[in-house]
């Protein structure tokens, strides 16, 4: 079996060559367009091999799908990436609070909040390095009286931060499938396994959202184990889950639950997207298409590696079986970039961000992305 190649989206392409050709035509006339393109390349950053635009790029450090961009196997046209990789917590806090990188992976939830509140430091492209189902990351203290999702109403539930995309999606399926709204739960946020996790940035919540910070030196894992929290949602397992018998998953057979969720909704939840510093985009608008094409190529390159099961590309003993199951559930394309194939999912995210008190207004999906990407 095989999973079909994730092909390039050709609609609405606006490449670096196009932009440079237009600049050349404006300054030298249509007949001199090609000569103008060459001159414009030289004006940007020099000549010869040094003519490419040097841009800093930050992303999460453990993805196969961006590895070809980090190691140089795939290179964006006209761009040299100066790459830095690190964990999502520190990276997204830095990207939200500062503008240190020209290109960065970004929490989709945080980006929606910033955009809705008029913070326009970044523009987005529809590249989604991180997706994850989140039913398997809901943990309960068995002594809290919770045996089904509906029992979460009125309970004390912990999370790393209310604004994370993982928590956004967990609140989405709790509301859509089980009728539990965000304002029916008492929320506590703080460090999962280490204390005093700093906020990404502060968001003032509506009065009907009950949210507090846990105390200095406390962790969510410890509080769940001790019964100070009834349940916990988040992006990762709490330490107590592996050692305390009374800590359980709310959805023990989460893989089956998540497969059913996908079959019903068509949603394979997007966690992160890619943003470009607005100043860079305004000065060099061709970079959006160049980067989009490069991320597509990197994704396809890694899929080819993984599909070669004669020698396993990753240390998963039943990789071939996993690939067959993915084909059965998702069809030929399980990780699409672009807007069109993700439109309904993104629409639900923008609506939920507003409903849950995060976004200041309901965003249109297109507001998240540069216009050149609207046709993807």
Secondary structure, 3 states (H helix, E strand, C coil): CCCCCCCCCCCCCCCHHHHHHHHHHHHHCHHHHHHHHHHHHHHHHCCHHHHCEEEEEEEECCCCCCHHHHCCCCCCCCEEEEEEEECHHHHHHHHHHCCCCCEEEEEHHHHHHHHHCCCCCEEEECCCCCECCCHHHEEEEHHHCCCCHHHHCCCEEEECCCCCHHHHHHHHHHHHHHCCCHHHCEEEECCCCCCCCCCCCCCCCCCCCEEEECCCCCCHHHHHHHCCCCEEECCCCCHHHHCCCCEEECCCCHHHHHHHHHHHHCCCCECEEEEEEHHHHHHCCCHHHHHHHHHHHHHHHHHHHHHCCCCCCCCCCCHHHHHHHHHHHHCCCCCCCCCHHHHHHHHHHHHHHHHCCCCCCCCCHHHHECHHHCCC
